[in-house]
């Protein structure tokens, strides 16, 4: 059988993304037989007096000498015209931040594929890696979908699965998933190419397995408020939260001060401690030792704090922190709901 010369030539690809999750896939596409012709990313938006946040995708695109588009609205007529001028076969999208309308997806002959950091339909949304840990999942992975205008709802073309380590943080898990995404995306592109050759010219190319909507869960974007400790929750939940919220917004306790204010204390490392025989009020420091301190949590559970970052200071062991801290046995740490009530 003769090789298909069109397959050997590869596809003309436009990559859309912002964060670091897509970078391993972007590097693989640059090294592949496919031709990346441009990158689309979020526009820079700086707070007053501050530099715009880092944009790893823009940096990688500029280093590769590729044109960069950063439209405020990817579905605007002028952006659609600029994309059409590139004559793309495919959009490869990951962590971009805008939903592509049908008309925009239709500019590429094969539409778009999206690399998502979960096993869809579980954890649709902006923070799938964090929500997999928050939910106590034993496994997670990546999925590629043939995109539709609905959020993370297209047919699943490929997926890869991996176990979540018992102590693994989101900061550790995310780069592992990004690497898993490389083969998933390249395989998805090959599947689309095969499907296109098998599809009559007057019909749209469609492949993949529909998602089961009844199994879908949401993974909304996290906020800084999500990091504040609610000591009424079980210690196991709080330890998962600490792992899920690393590197941002991080699990944060509030230490009451003599003047009535409070200071933030990032709980950088924690361990679920054995439960108490008698429950103490949540947020109470119930033990101190050479390794740190232990705080009572919901349902009689207890959380051992091993590393902290005091507000305005460096990472240190909890034992180091205790030596210059007013925390003693019986000290009460502020709960998130206490903070909310004071601000009302």
N, C-alpha and C positions, 0 to 999 in steps of 0.2 A: 504493500500500500504506500502510495506517495505521501510525503509529509505535506501538511497544509501550509503554504507559504505565508498566509495571513497570520496563522498561529505563531510561526517562528518570528514574525516581525513584532509581535507583542501589541499592547494597547497603548493608546494615548491617554494619560491619566492626569487628573487634577486632584491634588491632595488638599483636604480641608481639616484643619486642626489648630490647636493652640498649646496645650500642655505637653508634658514629656511622654505621655503614654504611647503616642503614635511614633515616637522617634526611631525605635528599632525597626518598625515596619517601613518607615520612610527611607531609612538607610538600605533596607533590603530591596525596595522598589527601585532606588537609584542604581543598585548593582544588578538588577534583573534585566531581562530583555524588553521590559516595558519602558515607555518614555514618559517621564514626569515632566510636564510642560509649565506648571505653575502651582503655587500654593495659595490657598485662601485661608485667612486667619482673622481673629477678632481685631477690631480697631483698638489702638492704644487709648486708654482713658486714665489719666493721672488725677489723683486727688490734688486739691490746691496745695502748692508748695512741695509736692512729692513727685518722684519719678514714677513713670508707668511701671506696673509690675512686669517681671521678666516674662518673655514670650519665647519659650524654647523652640516652637515650630518656626517662628519668624527667623530666629537666629540660625537654625539649621538650613532653612531655605536660602537665606542670604549667603551662607557659607558655600552652598552648592551652586550659587550663581543663578538661582531661579527667580523669575518675577513673582512678586508678592502682591496679592489683592487683600485689602482689609476693609470691606464694605460695612457700613452701619447696618444695611439690610441686604442680605444675600439674595432676596427675592425681588429687589427693585429692578425696574426695567433696564437701567444703565448697567447694573451688575450682570444681569442675564445676557445683555448684549456682549459684554466683555468675555463672559464664559463661552458664549456661542462662537466667538471669534477664535477661540483656542481649538475648536472642533474636537472636544474630548470624546473618547469612547466610554470613559468611566470616571465617576467621582469616588475617591476613597476617603472616608470621613471618620474622624475619631476625636471626641472631646472638642468639638468645634463651638457649640454654644448657641447655634441657631438651627431651627427646623427648616428644611428645604421643602418648598412648595412643589406640587406636581409639575408645574410648568418649568421650574428650575431643574428638577430631576430629569425631566424630559429632554433637556439640552444635550445630555450625554447619551450616546446610542444605547448603552447598557444601564443607564440610570446610575445609582450609587450603591455602594456597600458601606456599612458602618461597622467598625470594630468596637465592641462593647465589653466592659470588664466584668461580666457575670455570665452565668448560664441562663440565658433568657428562656422563658419569660420572667424568671426571678430577678428582682432588683432592677427594674426599669427606672432610669433617671440619672441624675448628675453624679451621684456618689455610690456607685454599686460596690466598690471595694470596701468602703467603710461599712455599708449596711450588711454585707455578708458577715463581717466580724460581729457587728452589733447584734445580729440575729442569731448568733451562735451556730452558724453553718459549719459543718465539718469539711465540706468541699466547696469549691467555687471554680471559676474558669473564665474563658472568654468565648464570645460568640460573634460571628459575622452575619449580618442580615442584609437582605436585598431591600433597600430602603423604601419606605412610604412616608407620607407627610405626618403620620401618627408617631408619637414618641416611642422609639425602640420597639416598634410593633411589626416590622416586616418579617418575611419568611427567613428562618434560620438556614444559612447555607452550610456553615461549618462551625465546629466548637472544639474547645480543648478544655480538659478538666484537671484540677490539681487539689491536693489536700491543703487545708489551712493549718499551719502549725499551732500547737497549743499555746505558745507564747508569742506568736507572730503578730506584728503590728501592721497597720495599713501601709506605713512607710516601707516595710520589708516586703509585703505581699504585692504591692502595685508594680514594682519593676519586674518581678517574676512573671506577673500576668502580661505585662507589656512584651516580654520576650516570647511568651506563648502565642501572642497575637501574630507574630511574623508568619509562621507556617499556616495559621488559620486564614490569614488574608491572601497569601499566595495561592493556597488551595481553592479559596472561594473564587479568585479571579480565573483560575483554570476551569473551574466548574461553569462559570458564566460563559467563557469562550466556547466550551463544548456545547453548552445549551444553545448558544447563538447559532452555531453551525447546524444544529438539528432543528431549529425553529424556522418555519416558512418566513420569507422576507416580509410578508404583509401582516405578520403577527408580532406582538411585543414579546421580548425575551423575559421569561419568568422561571425562577428555579428556587429550590429550598423547601423547607417543611414549615407549614403554618404553625404559629405559636398557639398554645392552648390558653385562651384568655382567662379561664377560671383559675389558672395557676399563677397569673401575673401578680407580682408585688411591686411596691414603689420604693425608690431609693432617692428621696428628695435631697437637694443641696443642703449641706450643714451650715449652721450659723455659729457665731461666737458664743451665743447663749447656750447652745447644746453642750458646750464644754463644762458648764458649771455643775458641780457635784450635787446630786440630790441624795443625801445620806439615807433616806427612807427606802431606797432601792436595795435589793440584795447585793451582797459583796461580789458575787459572781458576775452580775450584770455590770457593776461598776468597773470591774477588772476588764471585761470585754470592751467597755466604753473607753477605757484608757488606751487599749490597744488600737481601737478603731479610729480614735481621734488624734493619733500620732501620724503626721507631724502638725496637724491643725484641725480644730482649735485647741487641742490638748485638754485633758481632764484637769480641772482647776478647782481647788478648794478656796474658800474665803476665810481669812483669819481675822477675827474681831480685834480692833485696836482700842486702847484706853480712851481715845477721843470719840469713840462711837463709829469710826470709819472701819473699813476692812481692807486687807491687802491680799493680793492673789498669791496662791501657792500652787504651782503646777505639780501634779503628781506624776512624775516621770516614770516610775516603776512601782508596781504594786503586785501583791500576791494575796490570794484568798486564804485567810487564816481559819483555823478550826473555830466552830461556833462556840458561843459562850453558854454556860449552864443556865445563866439567868440573863435575859435580854436587858441591855442598857439603852438609854435613849439614843436614837440614831444621831451620829455626829459627835459622840462623846469619845474622847481618847481613853481607851480602857487598858492600855499597856504601853510601856516603853522599854526598849532593851538596846543592846549594842548594835542591832541592825536597823533600828528606827522606831516607829510607833504604830499602834494598831487602833483602828477606829471602828466603833460599833455602827452597823448598817441595818437595813430592814430585816425583819423576821429573825432576829437573833444572830444574823451572820456578822462577820467581821472582816475588815480589809487591812492587811499589813502594808504600810507605806515604806518603800526601800530607797527611793531616790526622788528628789524634789528640785524644783527651780523656784526659789523665792522671787517675788517681784523685784525686778531691777538687779538681780544677782545671777550667778552662774549655776550650772548643774552641780549638785552635791548629793552626798548620801544623806538619808534622813537622819542618821545619827549625828553627822556634822551639823545639820540644821538645828537639831535639838539643843546643842551646846550653847547656842546664842539666841534661843527662842523662848518665848513665854509659855510654850506648850508644856503642860504637865498632865499627870493623871487627873482625869476628871474635867479637863478643858473641853469646851464645846465649840466645835467648828460650825460656821454658819452654813445653813442649807440654802439651796437655790431659791426655794419658795420664800424664805425669810428675806432675801435680797429683793425679790419681786414685790413683797408687801411693803418694804421701806420706800420703794421708788414710786408707789402709787399715791 
